[in-house]
Amino acid sequence: MIRYAARRLLQVVFVLFGVSIVVFLMLRLIPGDVVDLILGSEGTASPQQLAELRKLFGLDQPLYTQYLSWLGSLLQGDLGNSIRTGRPILPDLLDRLPLTVQLTSLAMFFSIIVAIPLGVMSSVMRNSKFDGVLRVGGLLGLSIPNFWIATMLILLVSRYGNGIFPTSGYVPLGRDPVASYKSLFLPALALAAPNVAILMRMTRSSMLEVLRHEYVVTARSKGLRNSAVILRHVLRNALIPVVTIAGVQVGYLLGGAIVIEQVFALPGVGTLILNGISHRDYPMVQAGTLLVAALFVMVNLVVDLLYSFLDPRIRYE
């Protein structure tokens, strides 16, 4: 397993290298740059002024030179300075990262504790009215965007919630854990809703597949209670594809956090990236996106290592 983990960590380096190239080039495809944004808001400018400002930001150099310069600084642990604020990027990212990680973790927690029990019940009670209601609910969860769910939650809680859960702002975890999780309850709920539908449908499908295996029939023929068969023999083997999908969904949760943070006015990494895009702050967007990609690939590495715990027959070579 150690060799496998080391090999996967090496692959992470190449993945992040590819992500850095894609993000760098895609940002440059957006019409206009920070110079157009600055001078365009202040009035017309001469070509000489435009050239001088682009030289100041290093935008006059060829793209490959800009990329290699950024990559060289990145390899030295320097994420650069924000074009918009002039401050180092790394402290800002580290300051906002705990909120985004906490929000994503809470959304994934909600997804798991709701989706897996519902998926198990749906498979055990397949083709019943309860199963039909869950399947329709899962389809609705997949169809409704999380920003609409977030907006409806704000409307309902503002009108009927009596101030139990705040609809904006964030309390740091170290200051007050209870208030911190209360401030993220609604955002995490909105972020988790589509994920619940996906995991529930995957759990149901995987459970139905495992229920047809011969060892399940054998376990029942030995007189084991149905609950023991479901929990000890069926669910554990059915969780492998569910865990795989959950790992992939972490990336979607991190991406969805960008929108949810905006709706609930949360000062997380997503808000920082979105503000960077609005202001053509290339270094900030590049660093923030690379950080999110690194979190995503590391979570998937952990998920791969969990397989041997769920199924002892799996060996890493």
KELUMGU-396024 format. One line per 2 residues: number of its first residue (from 1); their letters; for each residue x, y, z of N, C-alpha, C, O. Coordinates in steps of 0.05 Angstrom, whole numbers, plus 5000, padded with zeros to 4 digits. Layout:
N
NUM = a = X/Y/Z/X/Y/Z/X/Y/Z/X/Y/Z ~ ...
This chain:
317
1 = mi = 5017/4976/5000/5000/5000/5000/5017/5025/5000/5010/5045/4988 ~ 5041/5024/5014/5058/5047/5015/5069/5054/4987/5070/5077/4979
3 = ry = 5077/5033/4972/5086/5037/4945/5064/5048/4927/5068/5066/4911 ~ 5040/5038/4931/5017/5048/4915/5012/5077/4922/5007/5093/4903
5 = aa = 5012/5084/4948/5007/5112/4955/5029/5131/4944/5023/5153/4935 ~ 5054/5121/4945/5076/5138/4934/5073/5142/4904/5077/5164/4894
7 = rr = 5064/5121/4890/5060/5123/4861/5037/5142/4855/5038/5157/4836 ~ 5016/5141/4871/4994/5159/4867/5001/5188/4873/4992/5206/4859
9 = ll = 5018/5192/4893/5027/5219/4899/5043/5231/4876/5042/5254/4870 ~ 5059/5213/4863/5074/5222/4839/5055/5230/4817/5059/5249/4802
11 = qv = 5033/5215/4814/5013/5221/4793/4999/5248/4800/4992/5263/4781 ~ 4996/5253/4825/4984/5279/4833/5000/5302/4823/4989/5323/4814
13 = vf = 5026/5300/4824/5043/5321/4814/5038/5327/4784/5036/5350/4776 ~ 5036/5306/4768/5030/5309/4740/5002/5320/4735/4998/5336/4717
15 = vl = 4983/5311/4751/4956/5322/4748/4955/5352/4754/4943/5367/4738 ~ 4968/5360/4775/4968/5388/4782/4983/5405/4761/4976/5428/4756
17 = fg = 5004/5393/4750/5018/5406/4728/5000/5411/4704/4999/5433/4693 ~ 4984/5391/4697/4965/5394/4675/4943/5414/4682/4935/5430/4665
19 = vs = 4934/5414/4707/4913/5433/4715/4924/5462/4713/4910/5480/4705 ~ 4949/5465/4721/4961/5492/4720/4962/5503/4692/4957/5527/4687
21 = iv = 4969/5486/4673/4970/5494/4645/4942/5502/4635/4938/5523/4622 ~ 4922/5485/4641/4895/5490/4631/4884/5516/4643/4872/5532/4629
23 = vf = 4887/5519/4669/4877/5544/4682/4891/5568/4672/4878/5589/4667 ~ 4917/5567/4668/4932/5590/4658/4922/5598/4631/4919/5622/4625
25 = lm = 4919/5579/4613/4910/5585/4586/4881/5594/4584/4875/5613/4569 ~ 4864/5582/4600/4835/5589/4599/4831/5618/4609/4813/5632/4599
27 = lr = 4846/5626/4629/4843/5653/4638/4851/5673/4617/4839/5695/4614 ~ 4871/5666/4601/4879/5684/4580/4860/5685/4556/4862/5703/4539
29 = li = 4842/5666/4555/4822/5666/4534/4799/5685/4540/4783/5692/4522 ~ 4796/5694/4565/4775/5713/4572/4781/5740/4559/4803/5750/4562
31 = pg = 4762/5751/4545/4767/5777/4532/4775/5799/4552/4763/5801/4574 ~ 4796/5814/4545/4805/5836/4563/4823/5825/4585/4824/5801/4590
33 = dv = 4837/5843/4598/4854/5836/4621/4851/5857/4642/4834/5875/4640 ~ 4867/5855/4662/4865/5874/4685/4871/5903/4676/4860/5922/4688
35 = vd = 4888/5907/4656/4894/5934/4646/4869/5946/4634/4862/5969/4639 ~ 4855/5931/4617/4830/5941/4605/4809/5947/4627/4794/5967/4625
37 = li = 4809/5931/4648/4790/5935/4670/4796/5961/4685/4778/5976/4692 ~ 4822/5966/4690/4829/5989/4705/4825/6015/4689/4812/6033/4698
39 = lg = 4837/6015/4666/4836/6040/4649/4809/6044/4637/4801/6066/4631 ~ 4795/6022/4632/4768/6025/4620/4749/6038/4639/4731/6052/4631
41 = se = 4753/6033/4666/4735/6046/4685/4743/6075/4691/4727/6090/4702 ~ 4767/6082/4683/4776/6110/4689/4775/6128/4664/4780/6152/4666
43 = gt = 4769/6117/4642/4768/6133/4617/4787/6122/4596/4800/6102/4600 ~ 4788/6136/4574/4806/6128/4553/4835/6132/4561/4841/6149/4577
45 = as = 4852/6115/4549/4881/6117/4555/4896/6114/4529/4887/6102/4510 ~ 4920/6126/4528/4936/6124/4504/4949/6097/4502/4952/6083/4522
47 = pq = 4958/6089/4478/4972/6063/4475/4997/6061/4493/5003/6040/4502 ~ 5010/6083/4497/5034/6083/4513/5027/6077/4543/5041/6061/4556
49 = ql = 5005/6088/4553/4997/6082/4580/4989/6053/4583/4995/6040/4603 ~ 4975/6042/4563/4967/6014/4563/4992/5996/4564/4993/5976/4579
51 = ae = 5012/6003/4547/5036/5987/4545/5052/5988/4572/5062/5967/4581 ~ 5053/6011/4584/5068/6014/4609/5055/5998/4631/5069/5985/4648
53 = lr = 5028/5999/4632/5014/5984/4654/5016/5954/4649/5019/5939/4669 ~ 5015/5945/4624/5018/5916/4619/5047/5907/4626/5050/5885/4635
55 = kl = 5066/5924/4621/5094/5917/4628/5096/5915/4659/5111/5898/4669 ~ 5083/5933/4673/5083/5932/4702/5073/5906/4713/5084/5895/4732
57 = fg = 5051/5896/4701/5040/5870/4710/5053/5846/4696/5045/5823/4703 ~ 5071/5850/4679/5084/5828/4665/5068/5816/4643/5073/5793/4634
59 = ld = 5047/5830/4634/5029/5819/4613/5039/5825/4585/5027/5816/4566 ~ 5062/5839/4582/5073/5844/4556/5091/5821/4546/5099/5821/4523
61 = qp = 5097/5802/4564/5114/5780/4556/5098/5758/4542/5074/5757/4545 ~ 5112/5741/4527/5098/5718/4515/5085/5700/4536/5094/5699/4559
63 = ly = 5064/5686/4527/5050/5669/4546/5068/5648/4559/5066/5643/4583 ~ 5085/5635/4544/5102/5615/4555/5121/5626/4576/5128/5613/4596
65 = tq = 5130/5651/4571/5148/5664/4591/5133/5670/4617/5143/5666/4639 ~ 5108/5680/4614/5092/5685/4638/5086/5660/4653/5088/5659/4678
67 = yl = 5080/5638/4639/5075/5613/4652/5099/5602/4667/5098/5594/4690 ~ 5122/5602/4653/5147/5591/4665/5155/5608/4690/5164/5597/4710
69 = sw = 5151/5634/4688/5157/5651/4711/5139/5644/4735/5148/5643/4757 ~ 5113/5641/4729/5094/5634/4750/5100/5606/4762/5099/5602/4786
71 = lg = 5106/5587/4744/5112/5560/4753/5137/5559/4770/5138/5545/4790 ~ 5158/5574/4762/5182/5575/4778/5177/5586/4806/5188/5575/4825
73 = sl = 5161/5607/4808/5155/5617/4834/5138/5597/4850/5141/5595/4875 ~ 5120/5583/4836/5103/5563/4850/5119/5541/4862/5114/5532/4884
75 = lq = 5139/5531/4847/5156/5510/4857/5173/5518/4881/5182/5501/4897 ~ 5176/5544/4885/5191/5554/4908/5172/5561/4931/5180/5572/4952
77 = gd = 5146/5554/4928/5127/5560/4949/5115/5588/4949/5102/5596/4968 ~ 5121/5603/4927/5111/5630/4925/5088/5631/4905/5092/5627/4881
79 = lg = 5064/5636/4915/5040/5637/4898/5037/5664/4885/5018/5668/4869 ~ 5054/5683/4891/5053/5709/4878/5036/5729/4894/5027/5722/4916
81 = ns = 5033/5752/4883/5017/5773/4896/4992/5779/4879/4992/5776/4855 ~ 4971/5786/4893/4946/5793/4880/4949/5819/4864/4960/5838/4874
83 = ir = 4940/5819/4839/4941/5843/4823/4922/5864/4834/4927/5888/4832 ~ 4899/5855/4845/4879/5873/4855/4887/5887/4881/4883/5911/4884
85 = tg = 4899/5872/4900/4905/5883/4926/4935/5887/4930/4943/5903/4947 ~ 4952/5873/4915/4980/5876/4918/4991/5860/4941/5015/5860/4946
87 = rp = 4974/5845/4956/4983/5829/4979/4990/5801/4970/4981/5792/4949 ~ 5008/5787/4985/5014/5759/4979/4989/5742/4979/4971/5746/4996
89 = il = 4987/5723/4961/4963/5707/4957/4961/5685/4979/4939/5680/4988 ~ 4983/5673/4986/4983/5650/5004/4969/5656/5030/4952/5640/5039
91 = pd = 4975/5677/5044/4961/5683/5070/4931/5686/5066/4916/5677/5083 ~ 4923/5699/5045/4894/5702/5040/4880/5675/5036/4858/5670/5046
93 = ll = 4893/5657/5020/4881/5631/5015/4880/5615/5041/4860/5602/5047 ~ 4902/5615/5056/4902/5599/5081/4882/5610/5101/4872/5595/5118
95 = dr = 4877/5636/5100/4858/5648/5119/4829/5640/5112/4812/5637/5129 ~ 4824/5636/5086/4796/5630/5077/4792/5600/5073/4769/5591/5071
97 = lp = 4813/5584/5072/4810/5556/5067/4794/5541/5088/4778/5524/5081 ~ 4798/5546/5114/4782/5531/5134/4752/5533/5130/4738/5513/5134
99 = lt = 4742/5556/5122/4713/5558/5117/4704/5540/5095/4685/5526/5098 ~ 4719/5540/5073/4711/5524/5050/4713/5494/5056/4695/5479/5049
101 = vq = 4734/5486/5070/4737/5458/5078/4715/5450/5098/4703/5428/5096 ~ 4708/5467/5117/4687/5462/5136/4660/5460/5122/4644/5442/5128
103 = lt = 4655/5477/5103/4629/5477/5089/4627/5452/5072/4606/5438/5072 ~ 4648/5445/5058/4648/5421/5041/4645/5395/5058/4630/5377/5051
105 = sl = 4660/5394/5080/4658/5371/5098/4630/5367/5110/4620/5345/5111 ~ 4618/5390/5118/4591/5388/5129/4571/5380/5108/4553/5365/5114
107 = am = 4574/5390/5084/4556/5382/5062/4559/5352/5056/4539/5339/5051 ~ 4584/5342/5056/4588/5314/5051/4577/5297/5074/4566/5275/5069
109 = ff = 4579/5307/5098/4568/5293/5122/4538/5291/5119/4526/5269/5123 ~ 4524/5313/5112/4496/5312/5108/4488/5292/5086/4469/5278/5088
111 = si = 4504/5293/5064/4498/5275/5042/4499/5246/5050/4482/5230/5042 ~ 4520/5239/5065/4523/5210/5072/4502/5201/5092/4490/5180/5088
113 = iv = 4497/5217/5113/4478/5207/5133/4449/5207/5123/4433/5193/5135 ~ 4444/5221/5102/4417/5221/5091/4415/5201/5068/4396/5185/5066
115 = ai = 4434/5202/5049/4432/5187/5024/4434/5157/5029/4419/5141/5017 ~ 4454/5148/5045/4458/5119/5048/4434/5105/5061/4425/5085/5051
117 = pl = 4424/5115/5084/4400/5102/5095/4376/5102/5076/4362/5082/5074 ~ 4372/5124/5062/4350/5125/5043/4354/5105/5020/4335/5092/5011
119 = gv = 4379/5104/5010/4385/5085/4989/4381/5056/4997/4371/5040/4982 ~ 4389/5050/5022/4385/5022/5032/4355/5016/5035/4346/4995/5026
121 = ms = 4340/5034/5046/4311/5030/5049/4298/5028/5022/4279/5011/5018 ~ 4306/5044/5003/4294/5043/4976/4299/5016/4963/4282/5005/4949
123 = sv = 4323/5005/4967/4330/4979/4954/4315/4956/4968/4305/4937/4955 ~ 4313/4957/4995/4299/4936/5009/4269/4936/5004/4257/4915/5002
125 = mr = 4258/4960/5000/4230/4963/4995/4225/4970/4965/4207/4986/4959 ~ 4241/4958/4948/4239/4965/4919/4211/4960/4908/4197/4941/4915
127 = ns = 4204/4978/4889/4179/4977/4875/4155/4983/4894/4132/4979/4886 ~ 4160/4992/4918/4138/5001/4935/4132/5030/4931/4147/5044/4916
129 = kf = 4111/5040/4944/4105/5069/4942/4127/5086/4954/4134/5107/4943 ~ 4139/5076/4976/4161/5091/4988/4184/5093/4970/4197/5114/4967
131 = dg = 4190/5071/4956/4212/5071/4937/4206/5090/4914/4224/5104/4904 ~ 4182/5091/4905/4174/5109/4883/4177/5138/4892/4186/5155/4876
133 = vl = 4169/5145/4916/4172/5172/4926/4202/5180/4927/4209/5202/4919 ~ 4218/5162/4937/4247/5168/4939/4259/5172/4911/4276/5189/4907
135 = rv = 4252/5156/4892/4263/5158/4865/4255/5184/4852/4271/5197/4838 ~ 4229/5192/4856/4220/5218/4845/4235/5241/4859/4243/5260/4847
137 = gg = 4238/5238/4886/4253/5258/4901/4282/5260/4892/4293/5282/4890 ~ 4294/5237/4886/4321/5238/4876/4323/5251/4849/4343/5265/4843
139 = ll = 4304/5247/4832/4303/5260/4806/4301/5290/4808/4313/5305/4794 ~ 4284/5299/4827/4281/5328/4832/4306/5339/4843/4314/5361/4835
141 = gl = 4320/5325/4861/4345/5334/4872/4366/5338/4851/4382/5356/4853 ~ 4366/5320/4831/4386/5323/4809/4379/5346/4790/4396/5357/4777
143 = si = 4353/5353/4789/4344/5372/4769/4345/5401/4779/4349/5420/4763 ~ 4343/5405/4805/4342/5432/4817/4370/5442/4823/4384/5428/4838
145 = pn = 4378/5465/4813/4405/5475/4820/4407/5483/4849/4387/5492/4861 ~ 4431/5480/4860/4434/5486/4889/4431/5515/4896/4424/5522/4918
147 = fw = 4437/5533/4877/4433/5562/4883/4404/5569/4886/4397/5587/4902 ~ 4386/5555/4872/4357/5559/4875/4348/5548/4903/4333/5561/4917
149 = ia = 4359/5525/4910/4353/5514/4936/4362/5533/4958/4349/5537/4978 ~ 4387/5544/4954/4398/5563/4974/4380/5587/4977/4374/5597/4999
151 = tm = 4370/5598/4954/4353/5621/4955/4326/5615/4969/4317/5631/4985 ~ 4315/5592/4964/4290/5584/4977/4294/5580/5007/4277/5587/5023
153 = li = 4317/5569/5015/4323/5565/5043/4325/5592/5058/4315/5595/5080 ~ 4338/5611/5045/4341/5638/5057/4313/5650/5060/4307/5663/5081
155 = ll = 4296/5647/5040/4269/5659/5041/4252/5646/5063/4239/5660/5078 ~ 4253/5619/5065/4237/5605/5085/4247/5611/5113/4231/5616/5131
157 = vs = 4273/5610/5117/4284/5615/5144/4281/5643/5153/4276/5649/5176 ~ 4284/5662/5134/4280/5690/5141/4251/5696/5149/4246/5713/5166
159 = ry = 4232/5681/5138/4204/5686/5143/4194/5670/5168/4178/5680/5184 ~ 4203/5644/5170/4192/5627/5190/4213/5616/5210/4206/5601/5228
161 = gn = 4238/5622/5206/4259/5610/5222/4264/5622/5249/4277/5609/5266 ~ 4253/5646/5255/4256/5659/5281/4285/5662/5289/4292/5662/5313
163 = gi = 4302/5666/5269/4331/5671/5275/4347/5648/5285/4368/5652/5296 ~ 4337/5623/5282/4351/5600/5292/4377/5596/5276/4398/5592/5288
165 = fp = 4375/5598/5250/4399/5594/5233/4404/5620/5217/4385/5630/5204 ~ 4428/5632/5219/4434/5656/5204/4434/5651/5174/4441/5629/5165
167 = ts = 4426/5671/5158/4425/5668/5129/4449/5681/5115/4450/5681/5091 ~ 4467/5692/5130/4491/5704/5119/4512/5706/5140/4507/5706/5164
169 = gy = 4538/5710/5131/4559/5713/5150/4570/5686/5160/4559/5665/5155 ~ 4593/5688/5174/4607/5664/5183/4620/5669/5210/4633/5690/5213
171 = vp = 4618/5651/5228/4632/5652/5254/4654/5632/5253/4649/5608/5249 ~ 4680/5640/5257/4702/5621/5256/4698/5599/5276/4688/5602/5298
173 = lg = 4708/5575/5268/4705/5551/5285/4719/5554/5312/4709/5546/5332 ~ 4742/5567/5312/4757/5570/5337/4744/5590/5356/4749/5588/5380
175 = rd = 4728/5608/5346/4715/5628/5364/4691/5616/5378/4689/5619/5402 ~ 4674/5602/5363/4650/5590/5375/4641/5567/5357/4628/5572/5337
177 = pv = 4648/5542/5365/4641/5519/5347/4611/5517/5341/4604/5511/5319 ~ 4595/5521/5361/4566/5518/5357/4555/5539/5338/4541/5533/5319
179 = as = 4563/5564/5342/4554/5586/5324/4566/5582/5297/4554/5590/5277 ~ 4590/5571/5295/4603/5566/5269/4587/5547/5252/4582/5552/5229
181 = yk = 4579/5524/5265/4564/5505/5249/4536/5514/5244/4524/5506/5224 ~ 4525/5530/5261/4498/5542/5256/4500/5561/5232/4481/5562/5216
183 = sl = 4521/5576/5229/4524/5594/5207/4528/5580/5180/4522/5591/5159 ~ 4537/5554/5181/4541/5539/5157/4520/5518/5152/4521/5503/5132
185 = fl = 4500/5516/5170/4480/5495/5167/4464/5498/5141/4462/5479/5126 ~ 4453/5522/5136/4438/5526/5112/4455/5524/5086/4446/5511/5067
187 = pa = 4479/5536/5085/4495/5533/5062/4502/5504/5056/4501/5495/5033 ~ 4509/5489/5077/4516/5461/5073/4491/5445/5064/4494/5426/5048
189 = la = 4468/5451/5074/4443/5438/5066/4438/5442/5036/4432/5424/5022 ~ 4441/5467/5027/4436/5474/4999/4457/5460/4981/4451/5451/4960
191 = la = 4482/5460/4991/4503/5448/4975/4500/5417/4974/4508/5405/4954 ~ 4489/5405/4995/4488/5376/4996/4464/5365/4981/4464/5341/4973
193 = ap = 4443/5381/4976/4418/5370/4965/4422/5354/4939/4413/5331/4938 ~ 4435/5365/4918/4439/5348/4894/4456/5324/4899/4453/5303/4887
195 = nv = 4476/5327/4918/4493/5304/4924/4478/5282/4937/4484/5258/4933 ~ 4459/5288/4954/4442/5268/4967/4428/5251/4946/4427/5227/4948
197 = ai = 4417/5264/4926/4403/5250/4905/4421/5231/4890/4414/5208/4884 ~ 4446/5240/4884/4464/5223/4869/4473/5198/4886/4472/5176/4876
199 = lm = 4480/5203/4911/4490/5181/4928/4467/5162/4935/4471/5138/4937 ~ 4443/5172/4938/4420/5155/4944/4414/5136/4920/4410/5112/4924
201 = rm = 4415/5147/4896/4410/5130/4873/4432/5110/4869/4426/5087/4861 ~ 4457/5118/4874/4479/5099/4871/4478/5077/4893/4483/5054/4887
203 = tr = 4470/5085/4917/4468/5065/4939/4446/5045/4932/4449/5021/4936 ~ 4423/5055/4923/4401/5037/4915/4410/5018/4893/4405/4993/4895
205 = ss = 4422/5028/4872/4431/5011/4850/4451/4990/4859/4449/4967/4851 ~ 4471/4999/4875/4491/4980/4884/4480/4959/4902/4488/4936/4901
207 = ml = 4461/4967/4920/4449/4948/4938/4433/4927/4922/4434/4903/4928 ~ 4418/4935/4902/4402/4916/4886/4420/4897/4872/4414/4873/4868
209 = ev = 4444/4906/4863/4463/4888/4850/4474/4868/4869/4476/4844/4862 ~ 4481/4876/4893/4493/4857/4913/4471/4838/4923/4478/4815/4929
211 = lr = 4447/4847/4926/4426/4829/4936/4421/4805/4919/4410/4785/4928 ~ 4429/4806/4893/4425/4783/4875/4448/4763/4877/4446/4741/4865
213 = he = 4469/4768/4893/4491/4750/4894/4484/4725/4911/4466/4726/4928 ~ 4498/4703/4905/4492/4678/4918/4498/4678/4947/4484/4665/4963
215 = yv = 4519/4692/4956/4526/4691/4984/4504/4704/5001/4502/4698/5025 ~ 4489/4722/4990/4466/4734/5005/4445/4713/5009/4433/4711/5031
217 = vt = 4439/4697/4989/4419/4675/4991/4429/4655/5012/4413/4645/5028 ~ 4455/4649/5011/4466/4630/5031/4464/4641/5059/4457/4626/5077
219 = ar = 4470/4666/5063/4468/4678/5090/4439/4677/5100/4435/4672/5124 ~ 4420/4681/5083/4392/4680/5091/4384/4651/5097/4368/4646/5115
221 = sk = 4394/4633/5081/4387/4604/5085/4398/4594/5112/4388/4574/5122 ~ 4419/4607/5123/4430/4599/5149/4413/4609/5172/4419/4603/5195
223 = gl = 4393/4625/5166/4375/4634/5187/4382/4661/5198/4372/4669/5219 ~ 4401/4676/5185/4408/4702/5195/4384/4721/5191/4369/4720/5172
225 = rn = 4382/4739/5210/4361/4759/5208/4366/4777/5184/4389/4781/5175 ~ 4344/4788/5173/4346/4804/5149/4363/4829/5154/4379/4837/5137
227 = sa = 4360/4841/5178/4376/4865/5184/4406/4858/5184/4423/4874/5176 ~ 4413/4835/5195/4441/4827/5196/4452/4821/5168/4475/4829/5161
229 = vi = 4436/4809/5150/4444/4804/5123/4449/4831/5108/4469/4834/5094 ~ 4431/4850/5112/4432/4875/5098/4457/4891/5108/4472/4901/5091
231 = lr = 4460/4893/5134/4481/4910/5144/4509/4898/5143/4528/4912/5137 ~ 4511/4872/5149/4537/4859/5151/4547/4849/5124/4571/4850/5118
233 = hv = 4529/4839/5107/4538/4826/5082/4533/4843/5057/4550/4843/5039 ~ 4510/4856/5056/4503/4870/5032/4514/4898/5031/4527/4906/5012
235 = lr = 4509/4913/5052/4517/4942/5052/4547/4946/5049/4555/4963/5034 ~ 4562/4930/5064/4591/4934/5063/4602/4930/5034/4619/4946/5026
237 = na = 4593/4910/5020/4602/4906/4993/4590/4926/4973/4602/4933/4953 ~ 4566/4936/4980/4553/4955/4962/4565/4983/4965/4561/5000/4948
239 = li = 4580/4988/4986/4591/5015/4991/4614/5022/4974/4621/5046/4971 ~ 4628/5002/4961/4651/5009/4945/4645/5028/4923/4659/5049/4921
241 = pv = 4626/5023/4905/4620/5044/4885/4609/5069/4896/4612/5091/4885 ~ 4595/5067/4919/4584/5092/4932/4607/5109/4942/4606/5134/4938
243 = vt = 4627/5097/4954/4651/5112/4963/4665/5125/4940/4675/5147/4942 ~ 4667/5110/4917/4680/5122/4893/4665/5147/4884/4677/5167/4878
245 = ia = 4639/5145/4882/4623/5168/4873/4625/5191/4894/4626/5214/4886 ~ 4626/5184/4920/4628/5205/4940/4654/5220/4937/4655/5244/4940
247 = gv = 4676/5205/4931/4702/5219/4926/4701/5238/4903/4712/5259/4904 ~ 4688/5229/4881/4685/5246/4858/4668/5270/4864/4673/5292/4854
249 = qv = 4647/5266/4880/4629/5288/4886/4641/5309/4903/4631/5332/4904 ~ 4664/5303/4917/4678/5324/4932/4686/5347/4913/4684/5370/4921
251 = gy = 4695/5339/4889/4702/5360/4870/4678/5378/4862/4681/5402/4860 ~ 4655/5365/4859/4631/5381/4853/4623/5399/4877/4613/5421/4873
253 = ll = 4626/5388/4901/4620/5404/4924/4639/5428/4926/4630/5450/4933 ~ 4664/5424/4921/4683/5447/4922/4676/5467/4900/4678/5491/4905
255 = gg = 4668/5458/4877/4660/5476/4856/4634/5490/4863/4631/5514/4858 ~ 4615/5475/4874/4589/5487/4881/4592/5507/4905/4575/5525/4908
257 = ai = 4613/5503/4921/4617/5521/4943/4622/5550/4934/4616/5569/4948 ~ 4633/5553/4910/4637/5580/4899/4611/5595/4897/4610/5618/4904
259 = vi = 4591/5582/4887/4565/5595/4883/4551/5598/4911/4540/5620/4916 ~ 4552/5577/4927/4538/5578/4953/4550/5600/4971/4536/5614/4985
261 = eq = 4577/5603/4970/4590/5624/4986/4581/5651/4978/4578/5669/4994 ~ 4576/5655/4952/4566/5681/4943/4537/5686/4952/4531/5708/4961
263 = vf = 4520/5665/4951/4492/5668/4959/4490/5675/4989/4474/5692/4996 ~ 4506/5662/5005/4505/5666/5034/4525/5686/5045/4529/5688/5069
265 = al = 4539/5700/5027/4559/5720/5035/4580/5708/5054/4586/5719/5075 ~ 4592/5685/5046/4612/5672/5062/4640/5679/5051/4644/5677/5027
267 = pg = 4658/5687/5068/4685/5694/5058/4704/5670/5055/4723/5668/5070 ~ 4698/5653/5036/4714/5629/5032/4731/5632/5007/4733/5653/4995
269 = vg = 4744/5609/5000/4762/5608/4977/4746/5613/4952/4755/5626/4933 ~ 4721/5603/4951/4705/5606/4927/4699/5636/4922/4700/5644/4899
271 = tl = 4693/5651/4942/4688/5680/4939/4714/5693/4929/4712/5711/4912 ~ 4736/5685/4940/4762/5697/4932/4767/5691/4902/4776/5709/4888
273 = il = 4762/5667/4893/4766/5660/4865/4747/5676/4847/4755/5686/4826 ~ 4722/5677/4855/4702/5691/4838/4708/5721/4836/4705/5733/4815
275 = ng = 4717/5733/4858/4725/5761/4857/4750/5765/4840/4752/5785/4826 ~ 4768/5745/4841/4791/5746/4823/4784/5745/4794/4796/5758/4778
277 = is = 4764/5729/4787/4755/5727/4759/4743/5754/4751/4748/5763/4729 ~ 4727/5766/4768/4714/5791/4761/4735/5813/4757/4730/5831/4740
279 = hr = 4757/5813/4772/4777/5834/4770/4801/5826/4753/4821/5839/4752 ~ 4798/5803/4738/4820/5793/4721/4846/5790/4738/4868/5795/4728
281 = dy = 4843/5781/4762/4866/5777/4780/4877/5749/4774/4872/5730/4789 ~ 4894/5747/4753/4903/5721/4744/4918/5705/4766/4911/5682/4770
283 = pm = 4937/5717/4780/4951/5701/4800/4933/5690/4822/4936/5667/4830 ~ 4913/5705/4831/4894/5696/4851/4878/5672/4841/4874/5653/4855
285 = vq = 4867/5675/4817/4850/5653/4806/4867/5628/4801/4857/5606/4807 ~ 4891/5631/4791/4908/5608/4786/4914/5594/4812/4913/5569/4813
287 = ag = 4922/5609/4832/4930/5596/4858/4905/5583/4871/4907/5561/4881 ~ 4882/5597/4871/4859/5586/4884/4849/5560/4870/4842/5541/4883
289 = tl = 4849/5561/4843/4840/5537/4828/4859/5514/4832/4850/5491/4835 ~ 4885/5519/4833/4904/5498/4838/4901/5486/4866/4904/5462/4869
291 = lv = 4894/5503/4885/4890/5493/4912/4865/5475/4913/4866/5454/4926 ~ 4844/5483/4900/4820/5466/4900/4825/5440/4886/4816/5419/4895
293 = aa = 4840/5440/4863/4847/5416/4849/4864/5398/4867/4860/5373/4866 ~ 4883/5409/4882/4900/5393/4900/4883/5379/4921/4887/5356/4927
295 = lf = 4864/5394/4933/4846/5382/4952/4830/5359/4940/4826/5338/4953 ~ 4820/5363/4916/4804/5342/4902/4820/5317/4897/4810/5295/4903
297 = vm = 4844/5319/4887/4859/5295/4881/4869/5281/4906/4871/5256/4907 ~ 4874/5296/4928/4882/5283/4953/4859/5268/4965/4862/5247/4977
299 = vn = 4834/5279/4963/4811/5265/4974/4807/5239/4958/4800/5218/4970 ~ 4811/5239/4932/4807/5215/4916/4829/5195/4923/4824/5171/4921
301 = lv = 4853/5203/4930/4873/5185/4939/4865/5171/4965/4868/5147/4967 ~ 4854/5186/4984/4844/5174/5009/4822/5155/5003/4821/5133/5016
303 = vd = 4804/5161/4984/4782/5143/4977/4793/5117/4966/4783/5095/4973 ~ 4813/5118/4949/4824/5094/4938/4837/5076/4960/4835/5052/4958
305 = ll = 4849/5089/4980/4861/5073/5002/4840/5061/5020/4845/5042/5034 ~ 4816/5072/5020/4794/5061/5036/4783/5035/5025/4770/5020/5040
307 = ys = 4788/5029/5000/4777/5005/4988/4785/4980/5003/4768/4962/5007 ~ 4810/4978/5011/4820/4954/5024/4806/4950/5051/4804/4927/5061
309 = fl = 4797/4972/5064/4782/4970/5089/4754/4959/5084/4744/4942/5099 ~ 4742/4968/5063/4715/4959/5057/4714/4931/5046/4696/4916/5051
311 = dp = 4735/4923/5030/4736/4897/5019/4764/4886/5023/4782/4894/5008 ~ 4769/4868/5043/4796/4858/5048/4808/4842/5025/4832/4837/5025
313 = ri = 4792/4835/5005/4803/4820/4982/4819/4839/4964/4835/4829/4947 ~ 4815/4865/4966/4830/4884/4949/4858/4886/4959/4863/4891/4983
315 = ry = 4878/4883/4941/4906/4886/4947/4918/4907/4928/4911/4907/4905 ~ 4936/4924/4939/4949/4944/4923/4976/4934/4914/4992/4925/4931
317 = e = 4981/4935/4889/5007/4926/4878/5021/4948/4863/5042/4944/4852
